[in-house]
Amino acid sequence: MSTGRLLRRTVVTGVGVVAPTGIGTDVFWKATRAGVSVLDRISREGCADSPLAVGGEVRDFEPAGTVEEHFLVQTDRFTHFALVAADEALADSALADTVAPFDIGVVTASCSGGGEFGQRELQNLWGDSPGRVGPYQSIAWFYAATTGQVSIRGGFKGPCAVLANDEAGGLDAIAHAGRSIRRGAEAVVVGAAEAPFAPYSMVCQLGYDELSLAGDPARAYLPFTTDACGFTPAEGGAMFVLEAEEVAHRRGARIRAVVAGHGATFTGTADWAASRHGLARAIRDALAEAECAPEEIDVVFADALGVPDADHAEVLALSDALGAHAARVPVTAPKTGTGRAYCGAPVLDCAAAILAMEHGVVPPTPGIVDICHDFDLVTGRARAAELRTALVLSRGLMGCNAALVLRCGEDRRG
């Protein structure tokens, strides 16, 4: 492995989004910038009687207009989201036919795989006969299905992987893609999407003590407040095209952001106070890899779990890692308007961070009025700011912590 490859910088040249606020980056950014909340009663078939009443659904989603039928019938809804988002990211990057297939990889992350497809086929098995179970049951629900289908559909034959390591895996997948690029890949399609609103998936989530069971959408997800009662789940996610910087320059691609640094730790379950130290270490490691001083961070996209102990730990972790700058830096959590889409949540935050840097605007934290912590959480309306470096944070329910530093690219729209 050459020294040149080890020094390769990873850049973002394409962004694609499927979110509860809409399909596509333009729709997503408009809603994010405006602080729109779309949390509502969950309307998916078979979910009406669940104690989990409120979520962030992707409504009016019609993948058939974008994805070929033979891919749709063998994949779950979480993969449909990723396929549509990947199409947008690839179109945004203009990557087609400019990089050889063996030089393009795919990396995705998933918390639970495809519950809707699996439930339907198991119902066929027990309600009818084994002969009614489709041939794709063995693969469609699997965590790796999205990586496989994106790579097959795109003809990408480079290094591929899937991370099934908790919600923070969305950020870890981006870091893994960056390592593939440093090792010689020219481009990687990377991201995460989740679809947790099938009845079987809903039952599984009820085991999470951190889940909000509030029935009022306006009260269900209120991190950093005295009314915090847990997190509201969501579906959707984002996909990106990452490239080696020299490859992007060689083909004249627009560089939207630089993946500058990443850190990850594990502090175990059932002790959110311990996440303070793990998250702080992840932040320090990300800053070190990015060669970034704490005062260079212009905006923080918070994990914002909505559990009082976890929220307190996150605020303390920022103070531990950023020092005095933690009290000054703008912090935001746009996910309070959409819900937390498990592995899809931090990649949606990455998309929002890239767009925020491009537009010079910190989006607000929807639905939050009175915070009970001493830090600069942006609420109410968006705030204009010069943004050159963003810090994105994520923690998982199983104890993973991750931080990612993104720097602005060449596209500065103001």
Buried (B, 14 or more C-beta within 10 A) or exposed (E): EEEEEEEBBBBBBBBBBBBBBBBBBEBBBBBBBBBBBBBBBBEBEEBEEBEBBBBBBBEEBEBEEBBEEEBBEBBBBBBBBBBBBBBBBBEBBBBEEBBEEEBBBBBBBBBBBBBBBBBBBBBBBEEEEEEEBEEBBEBBBBBBBBBBBBBEBBEBBBBBBBBBBBBBBBBBBBBBBBBBBBEBBBBBBBBBBBBBBBBBBBBEBEEEEBBBBBEEBEBBBBBBBEBBBBBBBBBBBBBBBBBBBEBBEEBEBBBBBBBBBBBBBBBEBEEBEBBBBBBBBBBBBBBEBBEBEBEBBBBBBBBBBBBBBBBBBBBBBBBBBBEEBBEEBBBBBBBBBBBBBBBBBBBBBBBBBBBBBBBBBBBBBBBBEEBEBEBBBBBEEBBEBEBBBBBBBBBBBBBBBBBBBBBBBBBEEE
